[in-house]
Amino acid sequence: MERRIAVFTGSFNPFTVGHDSIVRRALPLFDEIVVGVVGDNVNKPDLVPAAGRVAAIGQLYSSEPRVRVAAFDGLAVEFARSVGAHYIIKGVRSVRDFEYEREQADINRRLTEGEVETVFMFALPELSSISSSMVRELQHFGRDVSAFLPGRNS
């Protein structure tokens, strides 16, 4: 039987408790999850270098052998193919997220002729308002964001 490998991609700037929730809830569904960190070639303000984001996320899952972390450039569907994944995990917090991700899933299905399927994971209600941009904004104003970052609020 073929291994079920999925990718979970994003800029993860920073990787939040919402992202962590998606990965941990998706683990029972897959043999391996590759967290794909968007590389340094994107035009995003205040983007922490990819190596730092990869290292931080890798540390979080250091005791979970079914999760690995890698940086990538290009399309998520190309990254999925490069690591042998047939699934892309997408976290959905709202109807707005769903519409955007549904359109991407349709295009990815066309690009791969159905070889890569998108799996939607809905955010837990208590995490649905957490986003990386919200965390960065709170940091900008000097607020404590530890409750929104995995492994830092325990």
N, C-alpha and C positions, 0 to 999 in steps of 0.2 A: 504494500500500500504506500502510495506517495505521501511524503510528509506534508502536513498543512502548515505552510509558511505564510505569514502576513506581514505587511509593513504598516507602520503608523508614522505618517510623515507630517512635518511642520517645521516652522522656524524655532519653536519652543524657546522663546526669548522673553521670559524664562519658562521652564517646564513647571507647570502648576500642579496643584493637587487634583485638578480636573483631568489633566493629561494622565497623571498617575492612576487615577480611578479607571480611566478607559483601558489602560494597559493591563492593570490587575484583573479587571472584570473580563477582558478578552482572553486572558491566558488559558482558561479551561477549554476554549474553543479551538486553539491552535497548538501545534507542536513547537513552534518558534515564532516570536515576534521580533522583527527588526525595526527599531525606532530609527527612522531616517530623518536626520537633522539637515535642513536646508543649508547649503554652503554659504560662503561669503560673497557670492556673486549677485545677491539680491539687493535692491535699493530700499533698504529699511533703515530708518534712523535708529541710532543707539543699538545696533545689532552687535551683540557679544560675538567675538570670533567663534567660528564653528568648532574649533578644537576645544574651547572652553565649555561650550554647551554639550558636546559629545562626552567630555570627561565627567561633567557634573551628572548627566543622566546615567552614564555608565556606572558611576559610583553608587547611585541609588539602587541599581539592579545587580550589584556585584555578587549577591548571593543567589541570584535567579538565573540558572544556566540557559533557560529558554528565551531570555531576552538579550539581544545584543544591540549595540548602538553604532551607527555609522553616519558620516556626513555624505551628502550627495549634491550634485548639481544637475539641473535639468528637470524633466517631468517625473512626477511620482510614479507613473506607470512604467517608465523606463527603469527607474530604480527598482521597482518591484521585480521586473523581469531579470535584472542583473543579479539579484539575490535569490532567484528561484521561487519567488512568492507568486501565488495565484490569488491573493486577497489583499485589499487595501482597507484598513480600518479607518473609519471616520467618526469622530465625535460630533454629536449634534446637540446644541444647547437650546435652539429656538427654531421657529418656523423659517426665519431668515437663513439660519445655518443650513437647514434641511434643503431649501430650494437651491442654494448655491452648491451644496455637496451633491445633490441629485443630478444637476446639470453636469458637474465634473464626472460623476459616475457613468453617465450616459456616454460622454465623449471617450472616457477610458475604455469602456466596453467596445466601442467602435474601433479605437486604435489597436486594441489587442484581439479583435475578432472573438471576444468573449472569453479569452484566456485568463483575464484578471477581473475578478468580481469585487465590488465594493460592499463592505459590511458596515452598516450604521449602528453605532452604539450611542444611545441617548444618555445625556448627562444626568447624574443623580440630581433631583430637584434642588438639594441644598448646595450644589456646585454649579448650577446653571448660569449664575451671574459672574463667575470667575473667568477672566481672560488674561492672557499675557499682557495685553495693552493696558488693562485696568491695573494690573500689578505694577507695571512700569510707571504709570501715572502716579500711583500712590507712593512709589519709591522716590519719584521726582520731588514730591512734596514732603519728603522726610517721614512718611508714615511707616509703621511696623507692618511688614507684609508676611511675616513668618507663618501666619495661619493659612496663607495661600500657597505655600511652597512645601512640597513633600519632604519629610524627614527633618524639617527644621522647626516643627511646632510640637515635637514630642518631648 
